Amino acid sequence: MTIEALQDRMLSALRPDHVSEPPAKWQQRKSARMREKLVSTAVDCLLEQGYTGLTTAAVATRSGVSRGAMHHHFPTRLELVSAVVEHVVFERMRAYLSDYFDILANRQGEAIIELACEAHWSSAQSREYAAYLELTVAARTDTELAELFNPASRRLDEVWTGEMIEAFPQWKDHWDMLKLSHDFISAMHMGMVLHKPIYSGTDRMEVLHRFASHTIQELYDRR
């Protein structure tokens, strides 16, 4: 399977409605663009004001649209939150795949394990990953959000783990170790992002980044 086909298959499994194929009719395309704008603005509200600041009123004001127009696309806050969850999960996967395959194509001579770790760390710096963390934390205490976010996160994990052998064929006979490596680096990088404000001004982030890559390389070498 080609890289392009693999990316398309994985993203198709997570693609939300507002990034599907453009509708044929002009009015539908206009509506889809407005919906995309509102979702993107909602992500901004989430990042700047936290989950409590993600409201239809705040998004309408920031987007410069009327409350009526806002409610036409998202009649309730929960429907807006659902669209944001879908968007963030999809964009998190797209960011990682883009970084990984770009690095893989342009730096063939380097250790593939280090490249994969670098790509994952790069994707963890994205706007959408920051939004994903905001939702992760908020879902711990908000039942309605958890009912939307947790299944979407599990779906993200299922799609990725279901395709990892295609992306990392060199681990083909060592699935358990590949899954362990993935889980380790995902948890490590999430913790590192959360600790960035605390470790600012020190070399601790770089040390941890090297440690994570070295640990994964050791797991790979022990296959």
Contacts in CASP RR format, 6 or more apart in sequence:
PFRMAT RR
TARGET T0000
AUTHOR 0000-0000-0000
METHOD contacts of the structure
MODEL  1
MTIEALQDRMLSALRPDHVSEPPAKWQQRKSARMREKLVSTAVDCLLEQG
YTGLTTAAVATRSGVSRGAMHHHFPTRLELVSAVVEHVVFERMRAYLSDY
FDILANRQGEAIIELACEAHWSSAQSREYAAYLELTVAARTDTELAELFN
PASRRLDEVWTGEMIEAFPQWKDHWDMLKLSHDFISAMHMGMVLHKPIYS
GTDRMEVLHRFASHTIQELYDRR
1 9 0 8 1.000
1 166 0 8 1.000
3 101 0 8 1.000
3 104 0 8 1.000
3 105 0 8 1.000
6 163 0 8 1.000
6 166 0 8 1.000
6 167 0 8 1.000
7 97 0 8 1.000
7 98 0 8 1.000
7 101 0 8 1.000
9 163 0 8 1.000
10 93 0 8 1.000
10 97 0 8 1.000
10 159 0 8 1.000
10 160 0 8 1.000
10 163 0 8 1.000
11 90 0 8 1.000
11 93 0 8 1.000
11 94 0 8 1.000
11 97 0 8 1.000
13 155 0 8 1.000
13 159 0 8 1.000
14 86 0 8 1.000
14 89 0 8 1.000
14 90 0 8 1.000
14 93 0 8 1.000
14 155 0 8 1.000
14 156 0 8 1.000
14 159 0 8 1.000
15 90 0 8 1.000
16 83 0 8 1.000
16 86 0 8 1.000
16 87 0 8 1.000
16 90 0 8 1.000
17 35 0 8 1.000
17 86 0 8 1.000
18 32 0 8 1.000
18 35 0 8 1.000
18 36 0 8 1.000
18 39 0 8 1.000
18 83 0 8 1.000
18 87 0 8 1.000
19 36 0 8 1.000
19 87 0 8 1.000
19 90 0 8 1.000
22 29 0 8 1.000
22 32 0 8 1.000
23 29 0 8 1.000
23 31 0 8 1.000
23 32 0 8 1.000
31 73 0 8 1.000
34 65 0 8 1.000
34 69 0 8 1.000
34 73 0 8 1.000
35 73 0 8 1.000
35 83 0 8 1.000
37 63 0 8 1.000
38 59 0 8 1.000
38 63 0 8 1.000
38 65 0 8 1.000
38 70 0 8 1.000
38 73 0 8 1.000
38 74 0 8 1.000
38 80 0 8 1.000
39 80 0 8 1.000
39 83 0 8 1.000
39 84 0 8 1.000
39 87 0 8 1.000
40 87 0 8 1.000
41 59 0 8 1.000
41 62 0 8 1.000
41 63 0 8 1.000
42 54 0 8 1.000
42 59 0 8 1.000
42 80 0 8 1.000
42 83 0 8 1.000
42 84 0 8 1.000
43 84 0 8 1.000
43 87 0 8 1.000
43 88 0 8 1.000
43 127 0 8 1.000
43 128 0 8 1.000
43 131 0 8 1.000
44 62 0 8 1.000
45 53 0 8 1.000
45 54 0 8 1.000
45 55 0 8 1.000
45 58 0 8 1.000
45 59 0 8 1.000
45 62 0 8 1.000
46 53 0 8 1.000
46 54 0 8 1.000
46 84 0 8 1.000
46 131 0 8 1.000
46 134 0 8 1.000
46 135 0 8 1.000
47 127 0 8 1.000
47 130 0 8 1.000
47 131 0 8 1.000
47 134 0 8 1.000
49 58 0 8 1.000
50 134 0 8 1.000
50 138 0 8 1.000
51 134 0 8 1.000
51 135 0 8 1.000
51 137 0 8 1.000
51 138 0 8 1.000
51 142 0 8 1.000
51 145 0 8 1.000
54 77 0 8 1.000
54 80 0 8 1.000
54 81 0 8 1.000
54 84 0 8 1.000
55 77 0 8 1.000
56 67 0 8 1.000
56 70 0 8 1.000
56 71 0 8 1.000
56 74 0 8 1.000
56 76 0 8 1.000
56 77 0 8 1.000
56 80 0 8 1.000
57 67 0 8 1.000
57 70 0 8 1.000
59 70 0 8 1.000
59 74 0 8 1.000
59 80 0 8 1.000
60 66 0 8 1.000
60 67 0 8 1.000
60 68 0 8 1.000
60 69 0 8 1.000
60 70 0 8 1.000
63 70 0 8 1.000
74 80 0 8 1.000
74 83 0 8 1.000
78 144 0 8 1.000
78 148 0 8 1.000
81 144 0 8 1.000
81 145 0 8 1.000
81 148 0 8 1.000
82 148 0 8 1.000
84 131 0 8 1.000
84 135 0 8 1.000
85 135 0 8 1.000
85 148 0 8 1.000
85 149 0 8 1.000
85 152 0 8 1.000
86 152 0 8 1.000
87 128 0 8 1.000
88 128 0 8 1.000
88 131 0 8 1.000
88 132 0 8 1.000
88 135 0 8 1.000
89 132 0 8 1.000
89 152 0 8 1.000
89 153 0 8 1.000
89 155 0 8 1.000
89 156 0 8 1.000
91 126 0 8 1.000
91 128 0 8 1.000
92 123 0 8 1.000
92 126 0 8 1.000
92 128 0 8 1.000
92 129 0 8 1.000
92 132 0 8 1.000
92 156 0 8 1.000
93 156 0 8 1.000
93 159 0 8 1.000
93 160 0 8 1.000
95 123 0 8 1.000
95 126 0 8 1.000
95 128 0 8 1.000
95 129 0 8 1.000
96 119 0 8 1.000
96 120 0 8 1.000
96 123 0 8 1.000
99 119 0 8 1.000
99 120 0 8 1.000
99 122 0 8 1.000
99 123 0 8 1.000
100 115 0 8 1.000
100 116 0 8 1.000
100 119 0 8 1.000
100 120 0 8 1.000
100 167 0 8 1.000
102 119 0 8 1.000
103 115 0 8 1.000
103 118 0 8 1.000
103 119 0 8 1.000
104 112 0 8 1.000
104 115 0 8 1.000
104 119 0 8 1.000
107 115 0 8 1.000
111 217 0 8 1.000
112 168 0 8 1.000
112 170 0 8 1.000
113 213 0 8 1.000
113 216 0 8 1.000
113 217 0 8 1.000
113 220 0 8 1.000
114 213 0 8 1.000
114 217 0 8 1.000
116 168 0 8 1.000
116 216 0 8 1.000
117 185 0 8 1.000
117 209 0 8 1.000
117 212 0 8 1.000
117 213 0 8 1.000
117 216 0 8 1.000
118 213 0 8 1.000
120 185 0 8 1.000
120 186 0 8 1.000
120 189 0 8 1.000
121 189 0 8 1.000
121 192 0 8 1.000
121 209 0 8 1.000
121 212 0 8 1.000
123 129 0 8 1.000
124 189 0 8 1.000
124 190 0 8 1.000
124 192 0 8 1.000
124 193 0 8 1.000
125 193 0 8 1.000
129 193 0 8 1.000
130 193 0 8 1.000
133 190 0 8 1.000
133 193 0 8 1.000
133 194 0 8 1.000
135 145 0 8 1.000
135 149 0 8 1.000
136 149 0 8 1.000
136 153 0 8 1.000
136 190 0 8 1.000
138 145 0 8 1.000
139 145 0 8 1.000
139 146 0 8 1.000
139 149 0 8 1.000
139 150 0 8 1.000
140 146 0 8 1.000
160 182 0 8 1.000
161 179 0 8 1.000
161 182 0 8 1.000
164 171 0 8 1.000
164 178 0 8 1.000
164 179 0 8 1.000
164 182 0 8 1.000
165 171 0 8 1.000
165 172 0 8 1.000
165 175 0 8 1.000
165 178 0 8 1.000
168 178 0 8 1.000
170 220 0 8 1.000
171 177 0 8 1.000
171 178 0 8 1.000
171 181 0 8 1.000
171 220 0 8 1.000
171 223 0 8 1.000
173 223 0 8 1.000
174 223 0 8 1.000
177 219 0 8 1.000
177 220 0 8 1.000
177 222 0 8 1.000
177 223 0 8 1.000
180 219 0 8 1.000
181 216 0 8 1.000
181 219 0 8 1.000
181 220 0 8 1.000
184 212 0 8 1.000
184 215 0 8 1.000
184 216 0 8 1.000
184 219 0 8 1.000
185 212 0 8 1.000
185 216 0 8 1.000
188 208 0 8 1.000
188 212 0 8 1.000
189 212 0 8 1.000
192 205 0 8 1.000
192 208 0 8 1.000
192 209 0 8 1.000
192 212 0 8 1.000
195 204 0 8 1.000
195 205 0 8 1.000
196 205 0 8 1.000
199 205 0 8 1.000
END
